[in-house]
Amino acid sequence: MLDSLAERFLEDEALSEGLTDQQAHELVDWLISIAQELGEPAYVPQLQQIGREIAKISRDYGVPVETLIELVEMAWEDPDAPPGPMMRA
């Protein structure tokens, strides 16, 4: 399953367009890890769309991919969970 997931993400040129090799690698690795956690191939198109948007914002506005991934992960956090290290005052 990992190979087929990797192939689907790697074939999507919009996920790497305008990014450095390192940024594209980080984005694709992150998307693959999320897809593996979900364990449901039906979510791959939505993850590809999220990845395309991250790549577009990074490319158009110069925001590092790592920062955008962190923002998405913060948005996905459980609101009832205790604050993580970034959220502590």
C-alpha positions as CSV (number, residue, x, y, z in Angstrom):
1,M,0.0,0.0,0.0
2,L,2.9,2.4,0.8
3,D,4.3,2.1,-2.7
4,S,0.9,2.8,-4.4
5,L,0.4,5.8,-2.1
6,A,3.9,7.1,-2.8
7,E,3.3,6.7,-6.5
8,R,0.0,8.7,-6.4
9,F,1.6,11.6,-4.6
10,L,4.8,11.5,-6.6
11,E,2.9,11.5,-9.9
12,D,1.1,14.7,-8.9
13,E,3.4,17.4,-10.4
14,A,1.4,20.2,-8.7
15,L,2.8,19.0,-5.4
16,S,6.3,19.9,-6.3
17,E,5.9,22.7,-8.8
18,G,8.0,25.7,-7.8
19,L,9.3,24.1,-4.6
20,T,12.9,23.1,-3.9
21,D,13.6,19.4,-3.9
22,Q,13.8,19.5,-0.1
23,Q,10.5,21.3,0.3
24,A,8.8,18.9,-2.2
25,H,10.2,15.9,-0.4
26,E,9.0,17.2,3.0
27,L,5.5,17.8,1.6
28,V,5.2,14.4,-0.1
29,D,6.5,12.6,3.0
30,W,4.1,14.4,5.2
31,L,1.1,13.6,2.9
32,I,2.1,10.0,2.7
33,S,2.4,9.8,6.5
34,I,-1.1,11.3,6.9
35,A,-2.5,8.9,4.3
36,Q,-1.0,5.9,6.2
37,E,-2.4,7.1,9.5
38,L,-5.9,7.4,7.9
39,G,-5.5,4.0,6.3
40,E,-8.2,4.9,3.8
41,P,-7.2,5.5,0.1
42,A,-10.4,7.4,-0.4
43,Y,-8.8,10.4,1.4
44,V,-5.9,10.6,-1.1
45,P,-7.6,13.1,-3.4
46,Q,-8.3,15.4,-0.5
47,L,-4.8,15.1,0.7
48,Q,-3.5,15.9,-2.7
49,Q,-5.6,19.0,-2.8
50,I,-4.3,20.1,0.6
51,G,-0.8,19.5,-0.7
52,R,-1.4,21.5,-3.9
53,E,-2.6,24.4,-1.8
54,I,0.4,24.3,0.5
55,A,2.7,24.2,-2.5
56,K,0.9,27.2,-4.1
57,I,1.0,29.3,-1.0
58,S,4.6,28.4,-0.4
59,R,5.5,29.3,-4.0
60,D,3.4,32.4,-4.3
61,Y,4.1,34.0,-0.9
62,G,7.5,32.4,0.0
63,V,6.1,30.8,3.2
64,P,8.2,27.7,4.1
65,V,6.4,24.4,3.5
66,E,7.3,23.4,7.1
67,T,5.5,26.4,8.5
68,L,2.4,25.7,6.4
69,I,2.4,22.0,7.5
70,E,2.6,23.1,11.1
71,L,-0.4,25.5,10.6
72,V,-2.5,22.7,9.1
73,E,-1.6,20.4,11.9
74,M,-2.5,23.0,14.5
75,A,-5.9,23.5,12.7
76,W,-6.4,19.7,12.9
77,E,-5.6,19.4,16.6
78,D,-8.3,18.3,19.0
79,P,-9.7,21.4,20.7
80,D,-10.1,19.5,23.9
81,A,-6.5,18.4,24.0
82,P,-4.1,20.2,26.3
83,P,-2.1,22.9,24.6
84,G,1.1,21.8,22.8
85,P,4.5,23.4,23.3
86,M,3.8,26.0,20.7
87,M,0.6,27.1,22.4
88,R,1.9,27.6,25.9
89,A,2.4,31.2,27.1
